[in-house]
């Protein structure tokens, strides 16, 4: 049974609505405190009219201040604080003048002069508007910092996505060059049927790479099908020299991993295990679910670490006439993609099995397609629940 996930809406998601909520609650709280103070001092209930008028006056003046502050907050600090230091006393003086005038009209039999009334309420009005101004600037500066932080995170994500795209796009030209070279050889040898079959498989493989975005994640089952498609192309070159085995745990088939993550590993196995040996080699791909971890192993029965080309294999370099030539693939590409996608939450190791050969071990957090879809649907469900 699926549980409806309710995601709370941030208080400041709608800044205008949040402002009015705080404005109403804040001034209502100030009026309540002044009312309780009047009752505690045994003042007549008729004086509550003065409290209400003073609250309405402060509420109105704070609205005018909010318009001014909204403009000042985007200026240089010296302008912001300088103009605020000039405007705030004027606003407090206006508030105190109105309060003193209302009190003098209400208490016609009082002995206090207008100046005394003005000075008496000035301190209280200065406290209220001063606290209101401090909160206004504090909240808005906090929101600016949050917005800048969110923007920085978005830029970092875009940079990471761009780097992932760059790393993924390095795969296709390298593989395409090798395959087209093989097709060209078959055409020169007038072996049209194998050439046509290889072209057909190549088009299917490239169609897959075009459908999936460079930063997309696919299921293990989809990645394995792509590997089989790639190996079918290579098998036309190497025939019985290329032998493959797949040990795919059914529980791991729905787990997600970056698209075309395993193809370079198999390609390296073909280059460094199958190609140099007349008898060829066997490539094994296995996946299994270990708790909350997806474990992937790509191994071969090639020369392993004893081969003189081991360093080339680890670095992804080949040599042409004694000069190093970058293939654009290599294990470093896989390391970079994993680091970009998972940070420290992954494991990548090269191993030399006891029985010989070479192996690469990858461990990733076990993420499933259903969990990703639920996470994407959560905001939509929260919006529906909030209606």
Number of C-alpha atoms within 10 A of each C-alpha: 3 5 6 12 15 15 14 10 12 8 10 12 9 10 12 9 12 13 15 12 12 12 17 12 12 14 18 16 13 16 19 15 13 17 20 13 12 16 14 9 9 9 12 9 10 9 15 17 13 15 19 16 16 23 22 15 16 24 18 12 16 22 13 11 19 16 10 14 22 13 10 18 17 12 12 10 11 9 13 15 15 12 14 18 11 10 15 16 15 12 20 23 19 18 26 25 19 18 25 23 15 15 20 18 11 14 11 9 8 10 9 13 10 14 11 12 17 22 14 15 20 21 13 14 21 18 12 16 21 16 11 19 17 10 12 20 16 12 13 15 14 12 14 14 12 12 12 12 12 12 12 12 12 12 12 12 13 12 13 17 17 14 17 22 16 14 18 22 14 14 19 16 13 14 19 13 11 12 19 15 12 18 21 14 13 18 15 11 10 11 13 13 11 16 21 14 15 23 16 12 17 20 12 14 19 13 11 15 17 9 9 13 13 20 20 15 20 19 18 24 16 18 21 20 12 21 21 17 16 20 22 18 22 18 18 15 17 16 12 12 17 21 18 14 12 13 12 17 12 13 12 22 19 17 24 23 23 20 22 24 19 20 20 21 21 21 19 19 26 25 13 22 26 24 17 14 12 8 13 19 24 20 24 18 21 16 24 19 20 13 9 10 18 23 20 22 21 20 27 28 20 26 20 22 19 12 15 10 16 15 12 16 20 14 17 19 18 16 12 8 7 7 9 11 12 13 16 19 24 20 20 13 20 21 16 15 22 23 17 17 19 13 11 10 12 17 16 17 12 16 16 16 15 7 7 16 22 24 23 18 16 20 20 22 19 17 18 17 13 11 10 11 10 15 11 11 13 15 16 14 15 16 13 10 12 11 5
